[in-house]
Amino acid sequence: MKNEAMLMADAHEDLAWNMLTFGRDYRLSAIETRNMEKDRLAPAVNGDTMLGLAEYRAVNMAVVFTSLFTAPIRAKEGEWDIITYKDSQQAHRQCLDQLAAYERLTGENPAQFTPITGKKQLQKQLSAWEDALISGATAPPVGLVYLMEGADGIHVPGEAKEWYERGVRVFGLAWQATRYCGGTKEPGPLTREGVQLVKRIEELGAILDISHMDEQAVRQTFDLYDGSIIASHSNPFTPNKERESNRFLKDDVILRLVERGGVIGVVPYNLLLDPGWEKGSRKDAVSLDRYVDQVDYICQLLGTADHVGIGTDFDGGFGLQSTPAELDSLMDVPRVIPLLEKKGYTGEQIAGIMGKNWLEYLLHHLP
């Protein structure tokens, strides 16, 4: 199968945090950025970048869910001078700064990046990409769907409306724990404010992202939330149960999510692929086969490939050094295609996993 014939979508990238923390310029290629960043802070903290405009165009990246990501100060490791927040006020300011960074990026470079906030915009975007694939013309811009990762930047639940009006279409309540619920490494249920925020997201018609939410909070959410729901960047628990981490999705959570029509973006991060791998281990200790095995695990559990996609989380706390051996950048992600073919997946199923499942979800759930 030729990946040139299909569009790709990535459900999670932390572009603005990297732009503001390290000065990364995603108009450049990944190689150009790596050359510029030698002996700088970014690769020491985040690894070598996997992303850039050349890579987006090489894989026909039609849409990226790009985050407003904020990390609490307790998450800071060592003495690195990275952006963190100590309270809701700082988290709020940082989310505003990141949103402004996206607005500058798309406003000043409309031929390269464009915001996607509604169904009509997405339809126009997909038509432009399909025309370019047929004609061989220059690729259209990459579409950006704004996703808030960690909701401490929302002062009170009712303020979600203001973020929605500014273009945020996906809300994730947690990274580590927030005022709204438990998160990765910090278990806990929905708080009283968390219940209110979940209901507000439903009223807005926005999309709720359960990635990083603690399992207890996720189960509560299923019981009281009737809106659109996804896991933008999450891997299954069963192949990783030796880690015993609340970062993974249990089988019954996967099934309940898909009963609600959700899609799961699987992450090609070695720490989430091999229970024996640790940061600092050899990159080549993990093969891309492990990534495909986890995609396949979810598909076999569900009996369908219609609810699985890609959520790379590239540049989200890890880079080149922490990805499977066959990957040098985003440009290499289509190397999963022959591995999926080997497992018996059809061309239509593979196109879904590479991007179509996410694109169809957005066409159904964007306003």
C-alpha positions in Angstrom: 0.0 0.0 0.0 1.2 3.5 -0.8 0.8 5.9 2.1 0.7 8.8 -0.5 -2.8 7.7 -1.2 -4.2 8.3 2.3 -4.5 11.2 4.7 -3.1 11.1 8.2 -4.3 12.6 11.5 -2.5 12.8 14.8 -4.6 13.2 17.9 -2.0 14.7 20.2 1.0 17.0 19.8 2.2 19.7 22.3 3.3 22.3 19.8 2.7 25.5 21.7 4.3 24.4 24.9 7.5 23.6 22.8 7.2 26.9 20.9 7.1 28.9 24.1 9.4 26.8 26.3 12.2 26.1 23.8 11.5 28.4 20.9 10.9 25.6 18.5 9.7 26.7 15.1 7.5 24.0 13.5 7.7 25.7 10.1 11.1 24.2 9.9 11.8 20.5 9.3 12.7 18.3 12.2 16.3 18.0 10.9 16.7 21.8 10.8 15.4 22.1 14.3 17.8 19.4 15.6 20.8 21.1 14.0 19.8 24.4 15.6 19.2 22.8 19.0 22.5 21.1 19.4 23.9 21.8 22.9 20.7 23.6 23.9 18.1 22.8 26.6 15.4 21.3 24.4 16.9 18.0 23.5 18.2 17.5 27.1 14.7 17.9 28.5 12.4 16.8 25.6 14.7 14.7 23.3 15.3 15.5 19.7 12.2 16.8 17.9 10.2 14.5 15.7 8.1 17.2 14.1 8.3 19.9 11.4 6.4 21.1 8.3 8.4 18.9 5.9 7.5 15.9 7.9 3.8 16.9 8.1 3.7 17.2 4.3 5.6 14.0 3.7 2.9 12.0 5.5 -0.1 14.0 4.2 -0.9 15.3 7.7 -4.4 16.8 7.3 -5.2 17.4 10.9 -3.3 17.6 14.2 -5.0 17.9 17.6 -2.6 20.4 19.2 -2.6 21.0 22.9 -2.8 23.8 25.4 -0.6 21.9 27.9 0.3 23.1 31.4 2.4 21.2 33.9 2.3 21.8 37.7 5.5 23.0 39.3 5.7 19.7 41.3 6.3 17.9 37.9 9.5 19.8 37.3 12.5 17.5 37.3 15.9 18.8 38.4 16.9 22.4 37.7 15.6 22.7 34.2 14.1 26.1 33.5 10.9 24.9 31.9 7.5 26.4 32.1 5.3 25.2 34.9 2.5 26.6 37.1 2.0 27.0 40.8 -1.7 27.9 40.8 -4.7 28.2 38.6 -3.9 31.8 37.8 -0.6 30.8 36.3 -2.1 27.8 34.4 -4.8 30.2 33.0 -2.1 32.6 31.8 -0.1 29.9 30.2 -3.1 28.5 28.3 -3.9 32.0 27.0 -0.2 32.4 25.9 -0.3 29.1 24.0 -3.6 29.9 22.3 -2.1 33.2 21.2 0.9 31.3 19.9 -1.4 29.2 17.7 -3.3 32.2 16.6 0.0 33.9 15.5 1.2 30.7 13.8 -2.0 30.3 11.8 -2.5 34.0 11.2 1.0 34.7 9.9 1.4 31.4 8.0 -2.0 30.5 6.5 -0.5 28.4 3.7 1.2 26.2 6.3 -1.2 26.0 9.3 -4.9 26.6 9.7 -7.3 26.4 12.7 -10.1 23.9 12.5 -13.0 24.7 14.7 -16.0 23.5 12.8 -17.3 20.9 10.3 -17.4 23.2 7.3 -13.7 24.2 7.8 -12.8 20.5 8.1 -14.7 19.6 5.0 -12.9 22.4 3.1 -9.6 21.2 4.5 -10.2 17.6 3.4 -11.3 18.6 -0.1 -8.1 20.7 -0.5 -5.9 17.8 0.6 -7.7 15.3 -1.6 -7.4 17.6 -4.6 -3.7 18.0 -3.9 -3.2 14.3 -3.7 -4.8 13.9 -7.1 -3.1 16.8 -8.8 0.3 16.7 -7.2 -0.1 20.4 -6.2 1.6 21.8 -3.1 0.1 20.4 0.0 -2.5 22.5 1.8 -1.9 23.7 5.3 -2.0 21.4 8.3 -5.3 21.7 10.2 -5.0 22.4 13.9 -7.7 21.3 16.4 -7.2 22.9 19.8 -7.1 20.5 22.8 -6.7 21.6 26.4 -4.6 19.0 28.3 -5.1 19.5 32.0 -7.9 21.9 33.0 -6.3 23.8 35.9 -6.2 26.8 33.5 -10.0 26.9 33.7 -10.7 29.0 36.8 -14.3 27.8 37.3 -16.4 25.3 35.3 -18.5 27.9 33.6 -15.4 29.5 32.1 -15.2 26.5 29.7 -17.6 28.4 27.5 -15.0 31.2 27.0 -12.3 28.7 25.9 -14.8 27.1 23.5 -15.6 30.4 22.0 -11.9 31.0 21.5 -11.7 27.7 19.5 -10.9 25.0 22.0 -12.9 21.9 20.9 -11.4 19.1 23.1 -11.0 19.3 26.8 -8.9 16.9 28.9 -9.4 17.4 32.6 -6.0 16.0 33.8 -2.3 15.5 33.1 -1.3 14.8 36.6 -4.0 15.6 39.1 -5.9 18.9 38.8 -8.6 20.6 40.8 -11.0 18.6 38.7 -9.8 15.0 39.0 -7.0 12.6 39.6 -4.5 12.1 36.9 -1.3 10.2 35.9 0.6 9.1 39.0 -1.8 10.9 41.2 -5.1 8.9 41.5 -8.4 10.3 42.6 -12.0 10.8 41.6 -13.8 13.6 40.0 -14.1 16.5 42.4 -17.2 18.5 42.9 -15.9 21.1 40.4 -14.9 18.2 38.1 -18.5 17.0 38.0 -19.6 20.5 37.1 -16.9 20.9 34.4 -17.8 17.5 32.8 -21.5 18.7 32.6 -20.5 22.0 31.2 -18.4 20.4 28.5 -21.4 18.3 27.6 -23.7 21.4 27.4 -21.2 23.1 25.1 -21.2 20.1 22.7 -17.4 19.9 23.1 -15.3 16.7 23.1 -14.0 15.2 26.4 -10.6 13.6 26.4 -10.1 10.9 29.0 -6.3 10.5 28.4 -4.4 11.0 31.7 -7.5 10.9 33.8 -7.4 8.5 36.7 -9.4 5.3 36.2 -11.8 6.2 39.0 -12.6 9.6 37.5 -13.0 8.0 34.0 -15.6 5.5 35.4 -17.5 8.3 37.1 -17.4 10.3 33.8 -19.0 7.4 31.9 -21.9 7.4 34.4 -22.7 11.1 34.3 -21.6 12.4 30.9 -23.5 11.8 27.7 -21.4 13.9 25.3 -18.6 13.2 22.8 -15.7 11.3 24.3 -12.2 10.2 23.1 -8.8 9.1 24.4 -6.5 11.2 22.3 -3.2 9.5 23.4 -3.6 6.3 25.4 -2.3 2.7 25.3 -4.0 -0.5 26.6 -3.3 -1.7 30.1 -3.2 -5.5 29.5 0.0 -5.6 27.3 1.6 -3.2 29.9 0.2 -4.5 33.2 3.6 -5.1 34.6 3.9 -1.3 35.0 0.7 -1.1 37.0 0.2 2.5 36.0 -3.0 4.5 35.8 -1.8 5.9 32.5 -3.2 2.9 30.6 -6.7 2.0 29.7 -8.2 -1.2 31.1 -10.1 -3.4 28.7 -13.5 -2.6 30.1 -12.7 1.2 29.9 -11.8 0.7 26.2 -15.1 -1.2 25.6 -17.2 1.5 27.3 -15.4 4.3 25.4 -16.1 2.6 22.1 -19.7 1.9 23.0 -20.0 5.7 23.1 -18.5 6.0 19.7 -15.0 7.1 20.9 -11.7 6.7 19.2 -8.3 5.9 20.9 -5.0 7.3 19.7 -2.2 4.8 20.4 1.2 6.4 21.4 4.5 5.2 19.9 6.5 6.0 23.0 8.8 3.2 24.3 7.8 3.8 27.9 4.2 2.9 26.9 5.1 0.0 24.6 7.6 -2.1 26.6 7.1 -2.7 30.4 10.8 -3.4 30.7 12.0 -0.2 29.0 13.1 2.9 31.0 14.1 6.4 30.0 17.7 6.4 29.1 17.6 2.8 27.8 18.8 2.1 24.2 16.3 3.4 21.6 16.7 0.2 19.5 15.5 -2.0 22.4 11.9 -1.4 21.3 10.7 -2.3 17.8 7.8 -0.7 15.9 6.2 -4.2 16.0 5.4 -3.5 19.7 3.4 -0.4 18.6 1.5 -2.4 16.0 0.9 -5.1 18.5 -0.9 -2.6 20.8 -2.9 -1.2 18.0 -3.9 -4.8 17.1 -4.7 -5.6 20.7 -7.4 -2.9 20.8 -8.7 -3.9 17.4 -9.0 -7.6 18.4 -10.6 -6.6 21.7 -13.2 -4.6 19.9 -13.6 -6.8 16.8 -13.2 -3.8 14.6 -10.4 -1.3 13.5 -12.9 1.6 13.3 -12.1 3.1 16.7 -8.3 3.1 16.7 -6.0 5.9 15.5 -2.7 7.5 16.1 -1.9 9.9 18.9 1.9 10.3 18.7 2.3 12.7 21.6 5.6 13.5 19.8 7.6 16.3 21.5 5.4 15.8 24.6 8.1 15.1 27.1 10.0 12.7 24.8 11.6 12.7 21.4 13.6 10.7 19.0 15.6 8.8 21.8 12.4 7.4 23.3 10.6 6.1 20.1 10.8 2.7 18.4 14.0 1.9 16.5 12.5 2.3 13.1 11.4 5.9 13.7 13.6 8.9 13.0 10.8 11.4 12.8 7.0 11.7 12.1 8.0 10.9 8.5 8.6 7.3 9.5 5.3 6.6 11.1 3.8 5.1 7.9 6.3 2.3 8.4 3.5 0.7 10.5 1.5 0.1 7.2 3.4 -3.0 6.0 3.3 -4.3 9.6 -0.4 -3.9 9.7 -0.7 -5.5 6.3 1.3 -8.5 7.6 -1.3 -8.9 10.4 -4.1 -9.1 7.8 -5.5 -5.6 7.9 -7.2 -4.3 4.8 -6.3 -1.1 3.0 -9.5 0.5 4.2 -8.8 -0.5 7.8 -5.2 0.8 7.6 -6.5 4.1 6.1 -8.8 4.4 9.1 -6.0 3.8 11.6 -3.7 6.2 9.9 -6.2 9.1 9.9 -9.6 8.4 8.6 -11.1 7.3 11.9 -10.1 10.6 13.5 -11.3 12.6 10.5 -14.7 11.0 10.4 -15.0 11.4 14.2 -14.4 15.1 13.8 -16.8 15.4 10.9 -19.5 13.9 13.1 -18.7 15.8 16.3 -17.4 19.3 15.4 -20.1 22.0 15.3 
